[in-house]
């Protein structure tokens, strides 16, 4: 496996999990969680940009909404 220059957000504290990001030689973007560094997701800059814009626009807020009580 290649060695990447992993970076984490300046918003990440010293404790807890955070997302790390790196750019591969082929231009793809690598993402991983600090608590599971062997699991790496690969995407393109364009797809990552679209995802971030979707998050900012609230397109995924329903995933974080509390569940409705069921009868």
N, C-alpha and C positions, 0 to 999 in steps of 0.2 A: 504494500500500500504506500502511496506517495506521502511525503511529509508536506503539510500545508502550514501556512502562517495563520493560525487560528486567531481570531479577534473576538472580543466580547464587548458588549455595549458599556459605555461609561455609566449607564443607569443601573447596571448589575452590581449588587453589593458583594461583599466578600463571602457571605454565607448564602446557601441556597443554590438552586439550579439557575442556569442561564443558557441562552442560545449562543453558540459560537458560529462564526461565519468565516469562510475563506474563499479565495478565488483560485481555481486550478489553472494550470498552464494552458489548457484548451479554452479558457474563458468561461467555463461553467462555474456556478456558485455551489459551494458545499455548505451544508447546515448540519449542526448536531447539537444535542443537549449536553451540558457539562457532566450530568450524572450518568450518561450513557454514551461515552465518546466513540465507541465502536460502531454505533448506528449512525450512518451518514446519509443525508438526503441530497441528491444532486438536482439542480434546476438551472435554468438560464437566467441571465440578468433581466430579460424582458418578462418572463413569468414571475420572477420575484417582485419586480416593480408592480405588475398588475395585482399581485396578492397584497402587497403593502397598501396600494391605493384602495383596494377593496376593504381592508381592515379599517383604514382611516375613514372610509365612507359609511362604515357600520354594516356592511354586507354580511358579516358573520356574527353579529351581536346575538342572533337567536340561539347560537350554540351556547352562550353563556347565560341566557335567561333562565330563571328558576322554572322548574317543571310545574305544570298545572296540576292541581290535585284532581284525582280521578274518583268517580263515584264508586 
